[in-house]
Amino acid sequence: MGTGSLIAIDVLLLYVIFGPVVLLGIYVLFDSIDPAGKPQKNASPEKDPALWTSEDVDATGFEGMGLDGSRNRL
């Protein structure tokens, strides 16, 4: 192999080995600069809008899917 290809392989290996280490170092640096410290989690978890209770359904005025406006019953 020629000198150029050996240098290219060495540079590629350096990027593969030290790339993640450098990125981790940058991440740690920015994390340490953060003035707020640890991220604050929301003390009151938000209600999942996809989960409805029967009270939620009644509060939204849902009247059922029947043609006459009545609730569907089994």
Residue, then its C-alpha position, 0 to 999 in steps of 0.5 A: m500500500g502507498t503512503g497516502s492510503l496508510i495515512a487515510i486509514d490512520v486518519l479514519l481510525l482516529y476519527v472512529i476511535f476519538g470521535p465519540v470521545v470528543l463528542l462526549g467531552i463536548y456534551v459534558l462541557f455544555d452540561s457543566i456550563d448549564p446554570a440551572g444544574k440538573p434538569q427540572k422535571n415537571a412536578s405535576p405530570e400532564k394528563d395524557p389527552a389520549l386517555w379519556t374517562s367517562e367524566d371527560v366524555d360527559a364534559t365534552g358534550f359527546e352525545g354518542m354516535g347514533l343517528d338520533g343523538s343517543r348513546n350507543r348501548l350494548 
